[in-house]
Amino acid sequence: MNLTERKVHSDTIFEGKIIKVTLDQAQLPNGELAAREVVYHPGGVAVLALDEDKSVYLVKQFRYPIQELLMELPAGKLDHGPEEDILLGAQRELSEETGLEASEWTYLGYTLASPGFCTEALHMYLARGLTRKKQHLDEDEFLDVVTMPFDQLVKQVMDGTITDGKTVSTTLKVKVLLGL
């Protein structure tokens, strides 16, 4: 059975610095039309930085949309859109948020945060061979860097203490990949 939906018409509802929102009319496989709200996002990167002692570096920051303080992996959007080199984006975000640089990078694939309405693909990396440099946050970015043993991160992911999707996905991929 063909399950493809085809865009018939699209109206831009909002265009901001990070996202664009459209209201589309899509033709369904049965020929009927349906409204589809789409959030276009340039994509992002998340980095699990693991040191030789099996400790990880996280950032604690306030997330305005949900009005909560969250513990997350260093991450950010692809500043130059989907065409940006994702490894360079990951290196930039790790350096900006934690002041760390890594000599070894492992690409872990990507995850789709909410494909029912958003195009955001979040690319995940494992970074090792860490050296500390200088943190250089964006002017509107306020966060604390926190370290914890990798095992504790896994425990907090599994018990629901850490709920951020990119942190959960990346942590579990690294656990399976490294067998830690």
Residue frames as a rotation matrix with the C-alpha (Angstrom) as fourth column:
MET 1
0.576 0.817 0.000 0.00
0.817 -0.576 0.000 0.00
0.000 0.000 -1.000 0.00
ASN 2
-0.311 -0.626 0.716 1.26
0.567 -0.726 -0.389 3.48
0.763 0.285 0.580 -0.87
LEU 3
0.295 0.375 -0.879 1.36
0.952 -0.193 0.237 5.54
-0.080 -0.907 -0.414 2.36
THR 4
-0.703 -0.706 0.083 2.89
0.710 -0.695 0.113 8.70
-0.022 0.138 0.990 0.88
GLU 5
0.483 0.753 -0.447 1.28
0.671 -0.646 -0.364 12.08
-0.562 -0.124 -0.817 1.46
ARG 6
-0.305 -0.551 0.777 1.88
0.925 -0.364 0.105 14.79
0.225 0.751 0.621 -1.16
LYS 7
-0.468 0.076 -0.880 2.07
0.396 -0.873 -0.285 18.53
-0.790 -0.482 0.379 -0.44
VAL 8
0.115 0.619 0.777 -0.59
0.992 -0.106 -0.062 20.37
0.044 0.778 -0.626 -2.41
HIS 9
0.448 0.074 0.891 -0.28
0.163 -0.987 0.000 23.85
0.879 0.145 -0.454 -0.91
SER 10
-0.027 -0.513 -0.858 1.82
0.987 0.123 -0.105 25.55
0.159 -0.850 0.503 1.78
ASP 11
0.630 0.190 0.753 1.46
0.086 -0.981 0.175 28.84
0.772 -0.046 -0.635 3.68
THR 12
-0.500 -0.815 -0.293 4.23
0.528 -0.019 -0.849 30.19
0.686 -0.580 0.440 5.87
ILE 13
0.623 0.755 -0.204 2.71
0.564 -0.252 0.786 31.10
0.542 -0.605 -0.583 9.24
PHE 14
0.913 -0.408 -0.031 5.89
-0.230 -0.575 0.785 32.18
-0.338 -0.710 -0.618 11.04
GLU 15
0.564 -0.826 0.006 9.57
0.516 0.346 -0.784 32.57
0.645 0.445 0.621 10.21
GLY 16
0.971 -0.232 0.057 11.98
-0.174 -0.522 0.835 33.24
-0.164 -0.821 -0.547 13.07
LYS 17
0.235 -0.969 -0.080 15.71
-0.972 -0.235 -0.009 32.98
-0.010 0.080 -0.997 13.75
ILE 18
-0.628 -0.490 0.605 15.56
-0.561 0.823 0.084 29.24
-0.539 -0.287 -0.792 14.46
ILE 19
-0.558 0.500 0.663 12.36
0.504 0.838 -0.207 27.82
-0.659 0.219 -0.720 13.01
LYS 20
-0.780 0.509 -0.363 9.86
-0.616 -0.523 0.590 28.32
0.110 0.684 0.721 10.22
VAL 21
-0.591 0.673 0.445 6.27
0.131 0.624 -0.770 27.14
-0.796 -0.397 -0.457 10.59
THR 22
-0.840 0.370 -0.396 3.97
-0.498 -0.238 0.834 26.29
0.214 0.898 0.384 7.68
LEU 23
-0.128 0.856 0.501 0.37
-0.333 0.438 -0.835 25.19
-0.934 -0.274 0.229 7.37
ASP 24
-0.867 -0.294 -0.403 0.20
-0.481 0.280 0.831 22.75
-0.131 0.914 -0.384 4.49
GLN 25
0.455 0.888 0.064 -2.55
-0.777 0.431 -0.460 20.96
-0.436 0.159 0.886 2.64
ALA 26
-0.706 -0.703 0.085 -1.52
-0.605 0.661 0.443 17.39
-0.368 0.261 -0.892 1.95
GLN 27
0.236 0.729 -0.643 -3.16
-0.888 0.431 0.162 14.86
0.395 0.532 0.748 -0.30
LEU 28
-0.008 -0.141 0.990 -3.58
-0.746 0.661 0.088 11.58
-0.666 -0.737 -0.111 1.57
PRO 29
-0.901 -0.396 0.177 -3.14
-0.208 0.753 0.624 8.13
-0.381 0.526 -0.761 0.01
ASN 30
-0.354 0.848 0.394 -6.95
0.748 0.510 -0.425 7.87
-0.562 0.144 -0.815 -0.36
GLY 31
-0.388 0.124 0.913 -7.08
0.774 -0.495 0.396 11.18
0.501 0.860 0.096 -2.31
GLU 32
0.724 0.660 -0.200 -8.58
0.648 -0.552 0.524 13.25
0.235 -0.510 -0.828 0.53
LEU 33
-0.015 -0.698 0.716 -6.93
0.061 -0.715 -0.696 16.48
0.998 0.033 0.053 1.76
ALA 34
0.641 0.133 -0.756 -5.67
0.746 0.123 0.654 17.06
0.181 -0.983 -0.021 5.29
ALA 35
0.782 -0.388 0.487 -4.03
-0.406 -0.911 -0.074 20.00
0.472 -0.140 -0.870 7.08
ARG 36
0.507 -0.715 -0.481 -0.44
0.812 0.584 -0.014 19.46
0.291 -0.383 0.876 8.20
GLU 37
0.937 -0.311 0.159 1.41
-0.348 -0.875 0.336 21.90
0.035 -0.370 -0.928 10.48
VAL 38
0.604 -0.792 -0.086 5.17
0.699 0.578 -0.421 21.68
0.383 0.194 0.903 9.89
VAL 39
0.858 -0.486 -0.166 8.01
-0.266 -0.698 0.665 23.17
-0.439 -0.526 -0.728 11.92
TYR 40
0.731 -0.681 0.041 11.19
0.312 0.280 -0.908 23.44
0.607 0.677 0.417 9.85
HIS 41
0.842 -0.533 0.079 14.37
-0.267 -0.287 0.920 23.32
-0.468 -0.796 -0.384 11.97
PRO 42
0.464 -0.711 -0.529 17.97
-0.832 -0.144 -0.535 23.35
0.304 0.689 -0.658 10.67
GLY 43
0.659 -0.250 -0.709 18.95
0.261 0.961 -0.095 20.33
0.705 -0.123 0.698 12.78
GLY 44
0.625 -0.428 0.653 21.37
-0.761 -0.521 0.388 20.01
0.174 -0.739 -0.651 15.62
VAL 45
-0.005 -0.725 -0.688 24.13
-0.081 0.686 -0.723 18.07
0.997 0.052 -0.062 17.30
ALA 46
0.843 0.140 0.519 24.63
-0.526 0.013 0.851 16.51
0.112 -0.990 0.085 20.73
VAL 47
0.049 -0.934 -0.355 27.95
-0.402 0.307 -0.863 15.37
0.915 0.185 -0.360 22.20
LEU 48
0.998 0.062 -0.014 28.64
-0.015 0.450 0.893 12.83
0.062 -0.891 0.451 24.92
ALA 49
0.251 -0.957 0.145 32.15
-0.597 -0.271 -0.755 13.79
0.762 0.103 -0.640 26.07
LEU 50
0.987 0.072 -0.146 33.70
0.041 0.759 0.650 10.83
0.158 -0.647 0.746 27.91
ASP 51
0.374 -0.905 0.205 37.03
-0.898 -0.408 -0.164 11.21
0.232 -0.122 -0.965 29.71
GLU 52
-0.302 -0.635 -0.711 39.59
-0.434 0.756 -0.490 8.54
0.849 0.160 -0.504 30.61
ASP 53
-0.952 0.003 0.305 37.97
-0.291 0.291 -0.912 8.08
-0.091 -0.957 -0.276 34.04
LYS 54
-0.645 0.764 0.030 34.61
0.636 0.515 0.575 7.29
0.424 0.390 -0.818 32.37
SER 55
-0.311 0.550 -0.775 33.12
0.488 -0.608 -0.627 10.60
-0.816 -0.573 -0.079 33.51
VAL 56
-0.146 0.374 0.916 30.86
0.951 -0.201 0.234 12.64
0.272 0.905 -0.327 31.25
TYR 57
-0.919 -0.159 -0.361 30.36
0.239 -0.953 -0.187 16.37
-0.314 -0.258 0.914 30.88
LEU 58
-0.079 0.962 0.261 26.82
0.982 0.031 0.185 17.74
0.169 0.271 -0.947 31.01
VAL 59
-0.891 -0.081 0.448 25.32
0.045 -0.995 -0.090 21.20
0.453 -0.060 0.890 31.06
LYS 60
-0.296 0.808 -0.509 22.65
0.913 0.082 -0.400 22.37
-0.282 -0.583 -0.762 33.45
GLN 61
-0.998 -0.017 0.062 20.49
0.038 -0.933 0.357 25.10
0.052 0.358 0.932 31.98
PHE 62
-0.357 0.920 -0.161 17.06
-0.035 -0.186 -0.982 26.62
-0.934 -0.345 0.099 32.23
ARG 63
-0.873 0.175 0.454 14.79
0.485 0.236 0.842 25.71
0.040 0.956 -0.291 29.32
TYR 64
-0.866 0.471 -0.166 12.30
-0.416 -0.864 -0.285 28.51
-0.278 -0.178 0.944 28.83
PRO 65
-0.451 0.772 -0.449 9.60
-0.580 0.129 0.804 26.62
0.679 0.623 0.389 26.84
ILE 66
0.122 0.513 -0.850 9.05
0.341 0.782 0.521 24.13
0.932 -0.353 -0.080 29.67
GLN 67
0.424 0.026 0.905 10.11
-0.611 -0.730 0.306 26.45
0.669 -0.683 -0.294 32.52
GLU 68
0.988 -0.144 0.053 12.51
0.063 0.696 0.715 23.89
-0.140 -0.703 0.697 34.00
LEU 69
0.184 -0.983 -0.003 16.18
-0.949 -0.179 0.261 23.50
-0.257 -0.045 -0.965 34.80
LEU 70
0.982 0.177 -0.057 17.48
-0.186 0.919 -0.348 20.50
-0.010 0.352 0.936 32.83
MET 71
0.023 -0.965 0.262 20.65
-0.436 0.227 0.871 18.44
-0.900 -0.134 -0.416 32.79
GLU 72
0.949 0.314 -0.018 21.66
-0.117 0.302 -0.946 17.76
-0.292 0.900 0.324 29.18
LEU 73
0.147 -0.889 0.434 24.57
0.878 0.319 0.357 16.82
-0.456 0.328 0.827 26.98
PRO 74
-0.389 -0.328 -0.861 26.32
-0.131 -0.905 0.404 19.75
-0.912 0.270 0.309 25.31
ALA 75
-0.237 0.421 0.876 24.32
0.901 0.432 0.036 20.42
-0.363 0.798 -0.482 22.16
GLY 76
-0.293 0.226 -0.929 23.10
-0.141 -0.971 -0.192 23.03
-0.946 0.074 0.317 19.76
LYS 77
0.755 0.637 0.156 21.59
0.108 0.114 -0.988 23.77
-0.647 0.762 0.017 16.40
LEU 78
-0.115 -0.716 0.688 23.47
0.952 0.118 0.282 23.69
-0.283 0.688 0.669 13.15
ASP 79
-0.092 0.043 -0.995 24.16
0.253 -0.965 -0.065 27.41
-0.963 -0.258 0.078 12.84
HIS 80
-0.648 -0.233 -0.726 24.49
-0.581 -0.466 0.668 27.27
-0.493 0.854 0.167 9.05
GLY 81
0.286 0.901 -0.326 21.50
-0.941 0.200 -0.274 25.03
-0.181 0.385 0.905 8.40
PRO 82
0.824 0.167 0.541 21.34
-0.177 0.984 -0.035 21.44
-0.538 -0.067 0.840 7.24
GLU 83
0.844 -0.535 -0.026 24.28
0.092 0.193 -0.977 21.97
0.528 0.822 0.212 4.88
GLU 84
0.407 -0.719 0.564 26.67
-0.897 -0.432 0.097 22.67
0.173 -0.545 -0.820 7.79
ASP 85
-0.231 -0.580 -0.781 29.30
-0.226 0.813 -0.537 20.00
0.946 0.052 -0.319 8.41
ILE 86
0.735 0.678 -0.001 27.82
-0.153 0.168 0.974 18.20
0.660 -0.716 0.227 11.41
LEU 87
0.340 -0.688 -0.641 31.19
0.888 0.460 -0.022 17.24
0.310 -0.562 0.767 12.91
LEU 88
-0.654 -0.571 0.496 32.28
0.419 -0.819 -0.391 20.89
0.630 -0.048 0.775 12.87
GLY 89
0.089 0.786 0.612 28.96
-0.406 -0.532 0.743 21.80
0.909 -0.315 0.272 14.50
ALA 90
0.815 0.182 -0.550 29.53
0.335 0.626 0.704 19.20
0.473 -0.758 0.450 17.23
GLN 91
-0.146 -0.950 -0.274 33.10
0.923 -0.032 -0.383 20.40
0.355 -0.309 0.882 17.83
ARG 92
-0.549 -0.005 0.836 31.89
0.006 -1.000 -0.002 24.00
0.836 0.004 0.549 18.04
GLU 93
0.464 0.837 0.291 29.11
-0.342 -0.134 0.930 23.22
0.817 -0.531 0.224 20.52
LEU 94
0.631 -0.305 -0.714 31.35
0.695 0.631 0.345 21.13
0.345 -0.714 0.610 22.79
SER 95
-0.453 -0.887 0.090 33.97
0.788 -0.445 -0.426 23.87
0.418 -0.122 0.900 22.81
GLU 96
-0.360 0.382 0.851 31.50
-0.169 -0.924 0.343 26.74
0.917 -0.020 0.397 23.34
GLU 97
0.560 0.808 0.183 29.53
-0.343 0.025 0.939 25.10
0.755 -0.588 0.291 26.14
THR 98
0.958 -0.163 -0.235 32.22
0.286 0.582 0.761 23.20
0.012 -0.796 0.605 28.05
GLY 99
0.558 -0.823 -0.110 35.58
-0.802 -0.569 0.182 24.52
-0.212 -0.014 -0.977 26.88
LEU 100
0.153 -0.478 0.865 36.53
-0.097 0.864 0.495 20.97
-0.983 -0.160 0.086 25.87
GLU 101
0.198 -0.143 -0.970 38.17
-0.979 0.024 -0.204 19.77
0.053 0.989 -0.135 22.69
ALA 102
0.557 0.063 0.828 38.40
-0.263 0.959 0.104 16.12
-0.788 -0.276 0.551 21.67
SER 103
-0.419 -0.783 -0.459 40.91
-0.776 0.047 0.629 14.22
-0.471 0.620 -0.628 19.56
GLU 104
-0.990 0.119 0.073 38.58
0.138 0.905 0.403 11.26
-0.018 0.409 -0.912 18.87
TRP 105
-0.412 0.894 -0.176 35.04
-0.806 -0.447 -0.388 11.57
-0.426 -0.018 0.905 17.47
THR 106
-0.936 0.225 0.272 32.57
0.300 0.913 0.277 8.76
-0.186 0.341 -0.922 16.83
TYR 107
-0.613 0.777 -0.142 29.38
-0.749 -0.514 0.419 9.47
0.252 0.363 0.897 14.90
LEU 108
-0.871 0.324 0.369 26.40
-0.010 0.740 -0.673 7.67
-0.491 -0.590 -0.641 16.46
GLY 109
-0.537 0.719 0.442 23.72
0.792 0.250 0.556 8.48
0.290 0.649 -0.704 13.90
TYR 110
-0.885 0.306 0.351 20.79
-0.340 -0.940 -0.037 10.79
0.318 -0.152 0.936 14.33
THR 111
-0.615 0.765 -0.190 17.39
0.734 0.469 -0.492 10.86
-0.287 -0.442 -0.850 15.96
LEU 112
-0.548 0.560 0.622 14.18
0.181 -0.646 0.742 12.61
0.817 0.519 0.252 14.97
ALA 113
-0.991 0.060 0.118 12.76
-0.131 -0.318 -0.939 14.48
-0.019 -0.946 0.323 17.93
SER 114
-0.283 0.957 0.069 9.14
0.066 0.091 -0.994 14.67
-0.957 -0.276 -0.089 16.81
PRO 115
-0.953 -0.285 0.101 8.69
0.106 -0.002 0.994 13.77
-0.283 0.958 0.033 13.12
GLY 116
-0.184 0.961 0.205 4.92
0.951 0.227 -0.211 14.14
-0.250 0.156 -0.956 13.27
PHE 117
0.848 0.530 -0.004 5.33
0.514 -0.823 -0.243 17.90
-0.132 0.204 -0.970 12.96
CYS 118
0.693 -0.650 -0.313 9.05
-0.476 -0.738 0.478 18.85
-0.542 -0.182 -0.820 13.00
THR 119
0.878 -0.393 -0.273 11.93
-0.119 0.373 -0.920 18.32
0.463 0.841 0.280 10.54
GLU 120
0.400 -0.792 0.461 14.68
-0.915 -0.370 0.158 18.51
0.046 -0.485 -0.873 13.21
ALA 121
0.745 -0.360 -0.561 17.31
0.239 0.930 -0.279 15.78
0.622 0.074 0.779 12.90
LEU 122
0.716 -0.504 0.484 19.64
-0.694 -0.441 0.569 15.65
-0.074 -0.743 -0.665 15.88
HIS 123
0.494 -0.650 -0.577 23.08
-0.122 0.605 -0.787 14.14
0.861 0.459 0.220 15.17
MET 124
0.948 -0.095 0.302 24.84
-0.287 0.143 0.947 12.36
-0.133 -0.985 0.108 18.04
TYR 125
0.314 -0.920 -0.233 28.56
-0.287 0.142 -0.947 12.04
0.905 0.365 -0.219 18.72
LEU 126
0.886 -0.315 -0.340 30.83
0.444 0.366 0.818 10.40
-0.133 -0.876 0.465 21.26
ALA 127
0.597 -0.727 0.339 33.91
-0.349 -0.616 -0.707 12.54
0.722 0.304 -0.621 21.97
ARG 128
0.881 -0.411 -0.234 37.03
0.432 0.498 0.752 11.15
-0.192 -0.763 0.617 23.65
GLY 129
-0.106 -0.976 0.189 40.62
0.976 -0.139 -0.168 12.26
0.190 0.166 0.968 24.11
LEU 130
0.753 0.618 0.226 39.49
0.552 -0.781 0.294 15.41
0.358 -0.096 -0.929 25.88
THR 131
-0.544 -0.815 -0.198 41.54
0.813 -0.455 -0.362 18.50
0.205 -0.358 0.911 26.63
ARG 132
0.406 0.681 -0.609 40.31
0.819 -0.567 -0.089 21.55
-0.406 -0.462 -0.788 28.49
LYS 133
-0.580 -0.437 0.687 40.44
0.668 -0.738 0.095 24.92
0.466 0.514 0.720 26.76
LYS 134
-0.938 0.252 -0.237 38.34
-0.051 -0.778 -0.626 28.05
-0.342 -0.575 0.743 27.40
GLN 135
-0.214 0.954 0.208 34.55
0.892 0.278 -0.357 28.00
-0.399 0.109 -0.911 27.47
HIS 136
-0.960 -0.048 -0.274 32.98
-0.055 -0.933 0.357 30.66
-0.273 0.358 0.893 25.21
LEU 137
-0.336 0.932 0.139 29.20
0.727 0.350 -0.590 30.76
-0.598 -0.097 -0.795 25.57
ASP 138
-0.295 0.405 0.865 26.85
0.692 -0.534 0.486 32.66
0.659 0.742 -0.123 23.29
GLU 139
-0.864 -0.124 0.488 25.83
-0.137 -0.874 -0.465 36.04
0.484 -0.469 0.738 24.76
ASP 140
-0.048 0.928 0.370 22.33
-0.914 -0.190 0.358 34.76
0.402 -0.321 0.857 25.60
GLU 141
0.374 0.076 -0.924 23.51
0.006 0.996 0.085 31.41
0.927 -0.038 0.372 26.97
PHE 142
-0.095 -0.337 0.937 23.78
-0.953 -0.240 -0.183 30.72
0.286 -0.911 -0.298 30.70
LEU 143
0.764 0.316 -0.563 24.69
-0.212 0.947 0.243 27.26
0.609 -0.066 0.790 31.95
ASP 144
0.292 -0.673 0.680 26.77
-0.875 0.100 0.474 25.31
-0.387 -0.733 -0.559 34.45
VAL 145
0.049 -0.374 -0.926 29.06
-0.603 0.729 -0.326 22.45
0.797 0.574 -0.190 33.41
VAL 146
0.434 0.176 0.883 28.59
-0.836 0.445 0.322 19.33
-0.336 -0.878 0.340 35.52
THR 147
-0.394 -0.532 -0.750 30.60
-0.695 0.706 -0.136 16.11
0.601 0.468 -0.648 35.47
MET 148
0.331 0.443 0.833 29.42
-0.842 0.538 0.049 12.72
-0.426 -0.718 0.551 36.64
PRO 149
-0.680 -0.527 0.510 30.42
-0.285 0.831 0.478 9.10
-0.676 0.179 -0.715 36.18
PHE 150
-0.713 0.390 -0.582 28.95
-0.590 0.113 0.799 7.56
0.378 0.914 0.150 33.03
ASP 151
-0.731 0.433 -0.527 27.22
0.513 0.858 -0.008 4.88
0.449 -0.276 -0.850 35.14
GLN 152
-0.599 0.516 -0.612 25.43
0.423 -0.445 -0.789 7.61
-0.680 -0.732 0.048 37.12
LEU 153
-0.654 0.356 -0.667 24.28
-0.684 -0.656 0.320 9.25
-0.324 0.666 0.672 33.87
VAL 154
-0.727 0.386 -0.568 22.85
-0.149 0.719 0.679 5.91
0.670 0.578 -0.465 32.69
LYS 155
-0.682 0.469 -0.561 21.10
0.731 0.419 -0.539 5.46
-0.018 -0.778 -0.628 36.05
GLN 156
-0.571 0.458 -0.681 19.56
-0.001 -0.830 -0.557 8.95
-0.821 -0.318 0.475 35.85
VAL 157
-0.701 0.342 -0.626 18.42
-0.695 -0.131 0.707 8.31
0.160 0.931 0.329 32.28
MET 158
-0.683 0.400 -0.611 16.81
0.175 0.902 0.395 5.02
0.709 0.163 -0.686 33.30
ASP 159
-0.562 0.496 -0.662 15.12
0.807 0.153 -0.571 6.33
-0.182 -0.855 -0.486 36.47
GLY 160
0.296 0.766 0.570 13.67
0.880 -0.451 0.148 9.37
0.370 0.458 -0.808 34.68
THR 161
0.254 -0.292 -0.922 15.78
0.582 -0.716 0.386 12.01
-0.773 -0.635 -0.012 36.41
ILE 162
-0.667 -0.470 -0.578 17.18
-0.254 -0.586 0.769 13.01
-0.701 0.660 0.272 33.01
THR 163
0.156 0.882 0.446 14.39
0.382 0.363 -0.850 13.37
-0.911 0.302 -0.280 30.45
ASP 164
0.163 -0.161 -0.973 15.98
-0.715 -0.699 -0.004 15.34
-0.680 0.697 -0.229 27.60
GLY 165
0.903 0.384 0.194 15.54
-0.160 0.719 -0.677 13.24
-0.399 0.580 0.710 24.44
LYS 166
0.646 -0.711 -0.277 18.94
-0.409 -0.016 -0.912 13.87
0.645 0.703 -0.301 22.90
THR 167
-0.217 -0.720 0.660 20.66
-0.965 0.054 -0.258 13.03
0.150 -0.692 -0.706 26.18
VAL 168
0.323 0.429 0.843 18.63
-0.560 0.805 -0.195 9.85
-0.763 -0.410 0.501 26.64
SER 169
0.989 0.129 -0.073 19.23
-0.131 0.523 -0.842 8.64
-0.070 0.843 0.534 23.06
THR 170
0.398 -0.911 -0.106 22.93
-0.566 -0.153 -0.810 9.43
0.722 0.383 -0.576 22.97
THR 171
-0.142 -0.431 0.891 23.59
-0.977 0.203 -0.058 7.94
-0.156 -0.879 -0.451 26.42
LEU 172
0.503 0.410 0.761 21.89
-0.374 0.897 -0.236 4.67
-0.779 -0.166 0.604 25.57
LYS 173
0.941 -0.242 -0.236 23.68
-0.166 0.278 -0.946 4.42
0.294 0.930 0.222 22.22
VAL 174
0.060 -0.978 0.198 27.04
-0.793 -0.167 -0.585 4.93
0.606 -0.122 -0.786 23.94
LYS 175
0.035 0.006 0.999 26.16
-0.850 0.526 0.027 2.36
-0.525 -0.851 0.024 26.61
VAL 176
0.844 0.329 0.424 25.38
-0.078 0.857 -0.510 -0.26
-0.531 0.397 0.749 23.98
LEU 177
0.813 -0.555 -0.175 28.31
-0.274 -0.100 -0.957 0.71
0.514 0.826 -0.233 21.72
LEU 178
-0.115 -0.948 0.297 30.94
-0.743 -0.116 -0.659 0.59
0.659 -0.296 -0.691 24.48
GLY 179
0.229 0.281 -0.932 29.27
0.275 0.900 0.339 -2.02
0.934 -0.334 0.129 26.66
LEU 180
-0.731 -0.544 0.412 29.83
-0.173 -0.436 -0.883 0.17
0.660 -0.717 0.225 29.72
